[in-house]
Amino acid sequence: MQIGVIGATGTIGSRVVSEALSRGHRITAFSRDASRIEDTRENVTWKSVDVLDAAGIAAVLPGLDVLISGFGPGNGAKDMADSVGRAIADPTVYTRAATALLTALESQPRTRLIVIGGAASLEVKPGLVFTDSDELLHEATDHFGLPREYAAAMRGHRDALNVLRTSNRPWTYFTPAVETAPGERTGRFRIGGDQPVMSADGRSRISVEDAAIALIDEAELPRFVQRRFTIGY
């Protein structure tokens, strides 16, 4: 397959590129400034793109079977504090990115879109989303050592999902576990829908390596078109 990856230098995006290449796919890896990337691997081409520029995205779409967006403000893999600060300063950036992606894909109706989002849009219980509760969001930001103002960015992810839900494009929204971090590639995890997948010890967690597996699995064999899914151990 021809797979595009936006945010290909990011924590999850870089693993998605590696996972896809390991399965024999051809990758167009997108970054804000691809001229700085040194990558000698076969079957990967780097291009610059602005995820908020619908026309620019449309120009690089021809030939892609699937476009996976791991967009986030800044580069959390290199400077998490900067990314958090940018997200707090402009929490609407997620909805604007989703809108630009959908607009760009109007010119390529056969290209599927997979967006990587945030766990705060998951349901605590049926019908109640984390982002509906200031108390739950503040508990989460305190637990992860984030400023409480970051709750606005969490709601920004939810709003981006809602933008996708109004579209008839072939989109999929992937929500990693609440605790997502570099770790082991096991290939063993469970799949859920709108509620977090909890482990026996009551945690929602996944490695970014296994998140990449789930994303490429969905690219190869779509099961969640116009739906959200999540994973966990």
N, C-alpha and C positions, 0 to 999 in steps of 0.2 A: 504494500500500500504506500501511497504518498501521504505522509502525515506532517502537518505543520504544528509547531509548538511555540506559542508566545510565552515569553518569560523563561526561555530555555537555559538561562544561566542561574535560575533560582533554585531554591532548595528542592522543591518537587520537580520543577521543569527539567532540571539537569538529569534527574533520575529517569524521567519519562523519555528523554532523548536516548539515554543509554539502554533502557529496556526495549524501546522500539528497534534500535539498531541491532540488538542481540537477537531479535526475531526476524531479521532480514528485511525490515521496512526501510524506505527511503525518507529522510527527514529534511524538512526545511525548518531550520531553527531561527527564531526571530528574537532580536534584542533591540534595545533603543539605539545602540551604536555597534553594529556588527563589525565595523572596521577594527575594533580593538580585540576581537576574538581570534585566538590562534587554536585551530582545531584541525588536525591532520587525519581524522578518521574518515573512512570511506562512507559514502552514501549519506553524508550530511552536508547541507549547504546553508551558510549563514546569511541572513538578510536583515537589514534594519527596518523597523516598523514602529509607528506610533499607534498604540492601541486605541487612542481617542480620535484617530483620523480615519473615518469610514472609507474615504476614497483611497487612501494609502493602503488600507487593508485589502480592499477590493482588487487593487492592482497586483497583489502578490498571491491571490487565491487560486488563479487558474491552475488546474492539474492536481489540486489537493483533494483527497478523499475525505479527510477529517482534519479539522483545526482544533487543537487543544489549547485553551487559554489558561495559563497560570499567572495572569497579570496581577501585580501588586505594585503600589507606589514605592519607588525606590528599589533597592535590592536587599531584601531581608537576609539573604544568605551571607552578605558581606557586611551589612550595617543595619541590624534590626532596629536600633534606636531611631535611625533616620527614617526607616520605613514606617514605624509607628507614628512618628511626628508628622509625616506627610499624610498618613491616613486620617489622623485627628484633624489636621488643618483643612482637609477636603474629603469628607466622608461620602460625598456624592460621586466620587471618581469611579466607583464600582458600577453604578447605574449608567454613567456616561459611557463607560467601556462596553457594557452589555449592549447598550443601544447602538454604538458604533459597529460592533461585531455583527449584530443582526442586520443593520442597514447594509453593510458590506456584503453579507451573504445573499442578499437579494439578487445579486448578479451571478451567483454560483449556486443554484438551487439544489444541486446534488451533493454539495459539501456539507458534511455533518459538523456540528459545533459541540464541543465538550468544554464546559466552564468549570474550573476548580474554585470553589467558594469557601465560606467559613462555617464552622460548626454551630455558631450561635443562631443560625436559622433552623436548626433541628428542633423537634418538639420535646418538651419535658414530659408531656403526656399528650394523648390525642387532642388536637385543637389548641394546645398551649405551647407557644414557641418561646425559647429562651429570651428572644428580643422583646417579648411582650412585658417582661418584668425587669424594672430597674434593679431590684434586689438581686435577682439571679445574675444579671450582667456584672454588677459590682462584685459579687462573690467570685465570678470568673476572672475579672481583671485583677482582683486582689490575689487570687490563687496563683496567677501566672506572672505577678509582679508588673502588671501594666497600669498605666494611669487610668483612672476611672473615666476620663474623657474618651478613652478608646471605645467605649460603649457605642458612640456615634458611628464609628467605623464598622462595628459588628452589625449595627442596623443597616449600614450601607450595603453589606453583603446580602442581607435579607431583601433589601429593596431591589438589588440586581436580579435575584432569583425571581422576584415578582415581575420584573420586566420580561424575563424569558418566558414566564408563564402566560403572558399575553400574546406570544408569538406562535405562528403556525409553522415556523422553521423546524427542521429536525435537530433540536437542541437536547443536550443532556447536562444536568448540573450534578457535579460530584462534590460531596461534602466529606472530607477526611474526618477521622475521629477527633474528639476534643483534644486529646494529647497526640500530636503528630510530630515526630522528630526523626532525625537520621538514626538508623539502627540496622537490623538484620533483614536480609531478603529471605523470607521463609516460604512465601507462596501459600501460606495457610492462614486464612482469615474468613470471617463471616460477612455477609452482605445484608444490608438493611435498606429501609426506605426513608421515611421522614423522621424516625426516632433513632438516637444513637445506639450502636451495637455495644453492649456492655459485657465485660469479662466477668469471670466468676468472682473477682475481688471488687466488683463495682466500678471499674474504670472503663472509659472509652478511649482506646489508644491504638495506634498503628505506627509502623515505621514508614518513612517516606519511600523506602524501597518497595514495600508491599503496596503502598498507594499507587506507585507507578505501574505495578503489575495490574492492579484493578483498572487503571485508566486505559492501558493498552488492550486488556481483555475486552473492554467496552468498545474500543475503537475497532477491534477485529470482529466482534460479534455483538452488535448493539442489542441491549436488553432493556434500556431505559430511555428510549426516545420520548421527548417531551415529558420527562420525569426526572426526579432527583434520586440519587442513591448515595449510600454511605457504606463504610466498612469498619471493622474493628476485630479485635481478637476475641 
